[in-house]
Amino acid sequence: MDTHIVSSFDSSEFTHLTRTLSKSTVIGLDAEWKPVRSQRSTFPTVTLLQLACQIGDDSAGWDESVVFLLDLSSLPLPSIWGLIKDVLVSPDILKLGFKFKQDLIYLSSTFRAQGGNPGFDQVEPYMDITNIYKFLQHKQGKKISKDTKSLSAICEEILGLHLSKELQCSDWSHRPLTEEQIRYAAKDAHCLLGIFKIFQAKVIKEGPLCNHVNEQHQSNVSLGLKGILEMPDCENKLVGRKFCNALDIVQATASSEECERIARGVEVIRKTKPMDESLWKIVRKYGEKLFLRVSDRNPKASRRKGKRRSSVAVCEEKQLENYGDWQGPPPWDISLGGDGCPKFLCDVMVEGLAKHLRCVGVDAAVPHSRKPEPRELIDQAYKEKRVLLTRDAKLLRHQYLIKNQIYRVNNLLKNEQLLEVIEAFQLKISEDQLMSRCTKCNGRFIQKPLTVEEAIEAAKGFQKIPNCLFDKNLEFWQCMDCNQLYWELCQILQSVR
């Protein structure tokens, strides 16, 4: 995945962006903004727009795409409004998104607020990943759930790709962006192309999409300029194919602002590469139009807006904030009858932190169920004498049930969360601990390392060991609980990271 950050109008990255757009027929869209923690009368300001561009025809792999991250906090928005507008409405570019309407509302509001003309009110042709996922589920004979799955869950199921969403609520207005934020933003848009590629292959494999498409196309070839420019939106494909003659006629007779406007519009179409036949048929059958109403331009008033919070509620919030600071001692403390070994329970909001703690040898469990109730978490932490780690402030209300067994993690990034926990609980990490726990299940390793022959035998039908490791004279370790195999180099690198 080739990623470029575009932060200047006259940079080489911007030139690369415009050239790539002219050759792209499928683009994945996504946007990021700084989360709004309280009710506001304005929309959040979008600070990053991601464009994942698929270059080439159907034979090109989705991993060959180019991702551009447009830094909207640095770029002059009025200057790039026309470019983005053309992309969103170009009939030769299929746009992909995941519930992109909200992103479009915020994006349009951001441009309007900073002189970007009237913002944006439509995306066409467009396909939503949620609908693509439902199509794939239907074709596999699976029952379609009424609840919409997250993009992370869809990627895991369709692509076998883990898409962590822990950075979704990070501060996207802060510059420079971290390397983790850049990778997250690029993957968020890039994965849309991969999901569509699987959908496209499935549709093509099923056979002809529209037998009447070619007949319609041939019947419209003889249309004149007026007919071409007045064709309904569903025939925009023909406009893209007839641009040369249309542009010549308009430029030759342009004597008014209206003609010049039309000429500029056709000029934009000329710069884009027409879709190939198979993609065009998919767009005609499954494509849709994302459209913003006038009512979408203003934030909807909250139903609770008129309610005033009581002084008791305000005091409770302040108390919850104070509870977030660790006040000890922990349940494993020897003075409380513990064994002195730190033990944590990471809820679903900090589940990634559990793997990081295991890498440095700390006992870190996860909930028994995928969507545990607060009482389930409390019971598990109490019975196993663990400190519950969470980012959910509401869980702090249960402090009275298990004193000194709930800690609210403040940081968003896993590496920073790990350091925070180590410092808050004054954990002592030794080199001997680095290869002592399984990052998959939290189990212990077999005390004696395995030879290469023993590792190959243990991995049969269970796990594949890369051939390149056999000549490196590495030690292999196996988890006693889940039988997962690790090799020394891999485990050390995970611990360091």
WOJOLIN-V844695 format. One record per pair of residues at least 12 apart in sequence whose ideal C-beta (glycine too) atoms are under 7 Angstrom apart, sorted by the first residue. I is the first residue (numbers start at 0). GAP is how many residues later the second one is. Records with the same first field share a line. If there is no record, write none. Layout:
I = GAP ; GAP
This chain:
0 = 62 ; 64 ; 66 ; 185 ; 189
1 = 64 ; 65
2 = 64 ; 66 ; 179 ; 183
3 = 12 ; 62 ; 64
4 = 64 ; 66
5 = 62 ; 63 ; 64 ; 65 ; 69
6 = 64 ; 67 ; 68
7 = 66
8 = 66 ; 67 ; 70
16 = 51
17 = 65
19 = 33 ; 35 ; 46
20 = 32 ; 66
21 = 249 ; 250 ; 251
22 = 32 ; 250
23 = 29 ; 30 ; 31 ; 69
24 = 29 ; 67 ; 68 ; 69 ; 248 ; 250 ; 254
25 = 28 ; 68 ; 70 ; 167 ; 170
26 = 24 ; 25 ; 26 ; 60 ; 66 ; 68 ; 69
27 = 24 ; 68 ; 161 ; 162 ; 164 ; 165
28 = 22 ; 66 ; 67 ; 68 ; 71 ; 160
29 = 20 ; 73 ; 158 ; 159
30 = 15 ; 17 ; 18 ; 19 ; 72 ; 75 ; 76
31 = 15 ; 16 ; 140 ; 153
32 = 12 ; 13 ; 14 ; 73 ; 139
33 = 13 ; 137 ; 138 ; 139
34 = 134
38 = 263 ; 266
40 = 258
41 = 257
42 = 62 ; 63 ; 66 ; 256
43 = 62
44 = 65
45 = 26 ; 60 ; 61 ; 64
46 = 25 ; 26 ; 125 ; 126
47 = 21 ; 22 ; 23 ; 24 ; 124 ; 137
48 = 21 ; 23 ; 58
49 = 17 ; 19 ; 135 ; 136 ; 138 ; 139
50 = 17 ; 19 ; 138
51 = 13 ; 15 ; 137 ; 138 ; 140 ; 141
52 = 12 ; 13
53 = 139
56 = 219
57 = 218 ; 220 ; 221
61 = 131 ; 132 ; 135
64 = 125 ; 128
66 = 119 ; 122 ; 123
68 = 113 ; 116 ; 117
71 = 38
72 = 100 ; 102
76 = 34 ; 37 ; 38 ; 39
77 = 37 ; 38
80 = 30 ; 35 ; 36
84 = 35
85 = 182
87 = 32 ; 34 ; 35
88 = 33 ; 35
89 = 179 ; 182
90 = 34 ; 145 ; 146 ; 148 ; 149
91 = 148 ; 177 ; 180 ; 181 ; 182 ; 183
92 = 179
93 = 31 ; 33 ; 185 ; 189 ; 193
94 = 28 ; 30 ; 31
95 = 31 ; 33 ; 96 ; 97 ; 100
96 = 29 ; 31 ; 32 ; 95
97 = 30 ; 31 ; 32 ; 53 ; 94
98 = 29 ; 31
99 = 23 ; 28 ; 190
100 = 189
103 = 16 ; 19 ; 186 ; 188
104 = 187 ; 191
106 = 13
107 = 12 ; 13 ; 184
120 = 170 ; 171
121 = 167 ; 168 ; 169 ; 170
122 = 167
123 = 109 ; 165 ; 166
124 = 158 ; 162
125 = 161 ; 162 ; 163 ; 164
126 = 159 ; 160 ; 161
128 = 22 ; 25 ; 63 ; 66
129 = 18
131 = 63 ; 64 ; 67
132 = 16 ; 21
134 = 64
135 = 22 ; 63 ; 66
138 = 63
150 = 12
151 = 13
153 = 41
154 = 36
157 = 37 ; 40
158 = 32 ; 35 ; 36
160 = 30
162 = 24 ; 28
163 = 188
165 = 186 ; 246 ; 248
166 = 13 ; 14 ; 17 ; 245
168 = 243
169 = 242
179 = 233
199 = 82
202 = 79
203 = 74
208 = 72 ; 73 ; 76
209 = 71 ; 74 ; 75
212 = 68 ; 71
216 = 21
219 = 15 ; 18
224 = 21 ; 24
227 = 14 ; 18
228 = 33
236 = 38 ; 43
238 = 30
239 = 29 ; 34
240 = 33
242 = 23 ; 26 ; 27
245 = 20
246 = 16 ; 19 ; 20 ; 23
249 = 12 ; 13 ; 16
250 = 12
319 = 73 ; 76 ; 77
322 = 73 ; 76
323 = 72 ; 84 ; 86
325 = 81 ; 98 ; 99
326 = 77
327 = 76
328 = 75
329 = 12 ; 57 ; 74 ; 95
330 = 54 ; 56 ; 74
331 = 53
337 = 47
340 = 22
341 = 20 ; 21 ; 83 ; 85
342 = 20 ; 41 ; 42 ; 43
343 = 13 ; 18 ; 19 ; 20 ; 42 ; 43 ; 45
344 = 20 ; 32 ; 35 ; 36 ; 41 ; 43 ; 44
345 = 18 ; 20 ; 43
346 = 20 ; 30 ; 41 ; 42 ; 43 ; 45
347 = 19
348 = 41 ; 42 ; 43
349 = 39 ; 40 ; 41 ; 59 ; 67
350 = 15
351 = 62
352 = 36 ; 56 ; 61 ; 64 ; 65
353 = 12
354 = 84
355 = 58 ; 62
356 = 61 ; 64
357 = 79 ; 80 ; 81 ; 84
358 = 80 ; 135 ; 136
359 = 69 ; 73 ; 74 ; 135
360 = 68 ; 72 ; 73 ; 75 ; 76
361 = 65
362 = 79
363 = 78
364 = 19 ; 21 ; 77
366 = 13
367 = 12
373 = 21 ; 24
377 = 20 ; 23 ; 24
380 = 21 ; 24
381 = 20 ; 23
386 = 18 ; 20
387 = 17 ; 18
388 = 18 ; 20 ; 32
389 = 16 ; 18 ; 19
390 = 17 ; 18
392 = 15
395 = 12
406 = 17
433 = 58 ; 61
434 = 42 ; 56
437 = 41 ; 43 ; 44 ; 46
438 = 55
439 = 39 ; 42 ; 44
440 = 38 ; 40 ; 41
442 = 36 ; 37 ; 38 ; 39
443 = 36
444 = 32 ; 33 ; 34 ; 35
445 = 31 ; 32 ; 34
448 = 26 ; 27 ; 28
449 = 26 ; 27 ; 28
451 = 18
454 = 21 ; 30
457 = 20 ; 27
458 = 26
461 = 21
462 = 21 ; 22
464 = 20
468 = 18
473 = 13 ; 14 ; 15
474 = 13
